[in-house]
Amino acid sequence: MLYRESGQYKTTYSADQAIFTIPQDRVFFALLMLAAFVGIPLVATNYVYTALLIPFLCLSLAALGLNILTGYCGQLSLGTGAFMGVGAVAAWNIATRVPDLNLLVVFALAGLITAAVGMFFGLPSLRIKGFYLAVATLAAQFFLPWLFVKWGWLTNYASSGVITAPQLKMFGWEVDTPMEKYLFALSVVTLLALMAKNLVRSNPGRQWMAIRDMDIAAEIIGIRPVVAKLTAFAVSSFYIGIAGALYLFVYLGSTEPDGFGISLSFQALFMIIIGGLGSILGSFLGAFFILLLPIFLTRVPPMLGFDLSTALVSHLEFMVFGALIVFFLIVEPHGLARLWQITKEKLRIWPFPY
């Protein structure tokens, strides 16, 4: 009886349109934020920050950006890794060439540059869709890393092509320790996730979902596919670009163009398939699952007495990923987010069966 909606009335339009419409959801979200901002810094170790939490936040933001494009607008993309590379290289160039610029402004400008690049590679979506569009976006995955290597100005003519993030400074605050990097990344991701949640409920979000469900019917009722698709590519690339900047500045520290290869694009795609297409929560659940699985396969078998080689663990990861993708596509296409939604529906009527 803890999750009942009966007796909770909305008396204003703003209350009815709130993200969390019932007190239980608001309390749960407040406790979650309290645990993330206060509880975890009290107990987490540097290993937990660097191996799990920070990459989880960076990849969650990238998965969120891809989910806006693929889950909400129905435009399949395989260029996530390349767009993360654009965001990372753009942020590095801006921070290096304008060192006094605020870090948040650097990330915002890197996101806008990535949005412009994403719109350019999204132009084929005006004529093609489905797997043909996926192949078109795959061109970005091969062209952009090649451009990073061949255009020396982008990497300050470094012979190896490696770029190293400068010192993180913002409003006089130097982000040095893993805990500070985690809190910075958490603040950015939380803000952008709330913005995305409101965006998909707004007029552009409804246009994206109309295009996803049936683009011809959407065009008949007055939605312009050109505007809807290109704005989806722009917003998606903006999020992915900021994720790439975070990935370099907060997690990697230094990288080369190969660090944003096609494997990163497939990893982001696996996240939204397992987590749930068309779900903000699914982006986070999928990223957490994808990051936790290799750690689980590495740590748990030795505890049970099984000594697995590194190569075998790597092969098991691919086997489990493939099996899970097939399982979710057949059994639960909406992923882990749908399982959470079913749990909430059961709680509404508990302890009664129906």
C-alpha positions, 0 to 999 in steps of 0.5 A: 500500500506504499505506492498508491495513487488513489486520493492524490488529486491534481488541482492545477495544470502544472501539477498534472504536467510535473515530471514526478506526479505523485509524492512517492516518486518525488521522495524516491528521486530526492533520496536517489540524488541524496545518495548520489551526491552525499552517500556515495562520496562518503563510502566510495573508493578511488577504484569505484570512481575511476572504474565504474562511476565516472565511465558510467556517467559519461557513457550514460550521457552518450546513450541518452543522446543516442536514445533521443535519436533512435529511441524517440525519433526512430533514426538508427545511428552507428556514429556515436563514437565518432560524435563523441570524438568530435566533442572531445577534440572540440572541447580540447581545442577550445580549452587549449586555445582559450585557456581562460574560458569557463569549463562549462562554456567549453563543454557547451561550445563543444556540444554545439559544434558536435550538433552542427556535425551531427546535422550534416551527417543527418541530412541523408535521413531526409531521403533514407531510413532504417539500415540504409541510414545506419550505413550513412551514419557509419560513414561518420565513424570512418571519416571523422577519426581519419580527419582527426589524424590527417588534419594536424591542426585539430591535435596541435600537430602532435606526431602521435595524434594523442591529446591530453586534457588540461587542468579542470578549473571552474569558478576557481575550483580545481577538479583534481581528485576522482571524487571531485571529477565524479561530482562534476560529471554527476552534476552535468549528467543530472542537469542534462537528463532533466532537460532531456526528460522535459524536452521529450514531453514538449512539442519537439519530443512529440514530433519526434515520436510521431515521426518514429511511429509513422512518418507519413501520417506525421507529415499529413497532420502538419509535422515537417519531417525535415525540421523534426529529424534534423533537430533530433540529430542536433540535440542527440549530437549535442548530448553525445558531444558533451559526453565525449568531452566528459569522457576525455576531460574527466575519465581518460585524461588523454586519448587518440582518435582510435579511442573513439572507434566503432566499438564505442558506437556499438557499445552505446547501441547495446546500452539503449537496446538492453536498457530500453528504447525511448526511455530516459531511465533505460539509458542509465540502466543499460549503461550500468548493466553494460559496465557492470557485466565485465566486472561481474565476469572478472570477479565472480567466477574466481570466488566460485572456484572457476579460474577463467583466463582473460581471453575467455572472459573477453569472449564471454562478454561478447557471447552474453551481450549477444544473447541478451540483445536477442533475449530483450528483442524477443521477450521484452523489446522495451528493455530493463526500463519496461521491467521497472515500469511493470514493477511500479504497476505491481506496487500500485495494486499490492498486496492484491493480485489485480 
